[in-house]
Every structure is written in C-alpha cells, then in structure tokens.
Amino acid sequence: MYLVDEENHIIHDMSFVKYECQIKKIPEDKKRKIHTLDQVKRMVDSNHRPQYNGCRWCLAEYHMFDMTSIFGR
C-alpha cells in the first residue's frame, strides 16, 4: 500500500517507511491511500497534473531530484 501526501505531492511506500518520512506530520485530511504500483507509476509520470514525486527515503526509485533547487532561482 502507498500513502499520498496531497499537500506536498509525495508518495510513500508504507512497507518501507523510515523515520525521515515524517508520516505522522501529514495532516489527516491531506492523506490518501493507493494500492497499486501501476497507479504510483502513472502519478509520477511527467504528464500527470499535479505531478507527484516518490519519497526519497522509502520510494527512492521514483524520486526525481529537482536540480534547479540547488542553484536558487
């Protein structure tokens, strides 16, 4: 099962949750559960709006790092 953070557009893998994920800090009204990896792949796809990102600690294979963030816009 996967947990979607609707506020930050992050998807967490509930079978590999780590302390750094800070799942408890996500407001209850901003949480959504999804059950298939296929749906995660569609949500992470660049054509999906809003575009979601995999959590860098528990779903790293679907995490896309924004290189522009290190240069400060």
ROLUMRO-917988 format. One line per 10 residues: number of its first residue (from 0); for each residue x, y, z of C-alpha. Coordinates in steps of 0.5 Angstrom, whole numbers, m for minus. Layout:
NUM	X Y Z ~ ...
//
This chain:
0	0 0 0 ~ 2 7 m1 ~ 1 14 2 ~ 0 20 m2 ~ 1 27 1 ~ m3 31 m2 ~ 0 38 1 ~ 7 36 m2 ~ 5 32 m7 ~ 10 26 m5
10	8 19 m5 ~ 11 14 1 ~ 11 6 1 ~ 8 4 7 ~ 12 m2 7 ~ 19 1 8 ~ 17 8 12 ~ 23 11 15 ~ 23 16 21 ~ 26 21 16
20	19 20 12 ~ 15 24 18 ~ 9 21 16 ~ 6 23 23 ~ 6 30 21 ~ 2 30 15 ~ m5 32 16 ~ m10 27 16 ~ m15 31 11 ~ m8 31 6
30	m7 23 6 ~ m10 19 1 ~ m8 11 0 ~ m7 8 m6 ~ m6 0 m7 ~ m2 m1 m14 ~ 5 1 m16 ~ 2 2 m23 ~ m2 8 m20 ~ 4 10 m17
40	8 10 m24 ~ 2 14 m27 ~ 2 19 m22 ~ 10 20 m22 ~ 9 21 m30 ~ 11 27 m32 ~ 4 28 m36 ~ 0 28 m29 ~ m2 34 m26 ~ m1 35 m21
50	6 32 m22 ~ 8 27 m16 ~ 14 25 m13 ~ 17 19 m10 ~ 19 20 m3 ~ 27 20 m3 ~ 28 15 3 ~ 22 10 2 ~ 21 10 m5 ~ 27 13 m8
60	27 9 m15 ~ 21 14 m16 ~ 24 20 m13 ~ 26 26 m18 ~ 31 31 m15 ~ 30 38 m18 ~ 37 40 m20 ~ 34 48 m20 ~ 33 48 m13 ~ 41 48 m11
70	42 54 m16 ~ 37 58 m12 ~ 32 61 m17
//
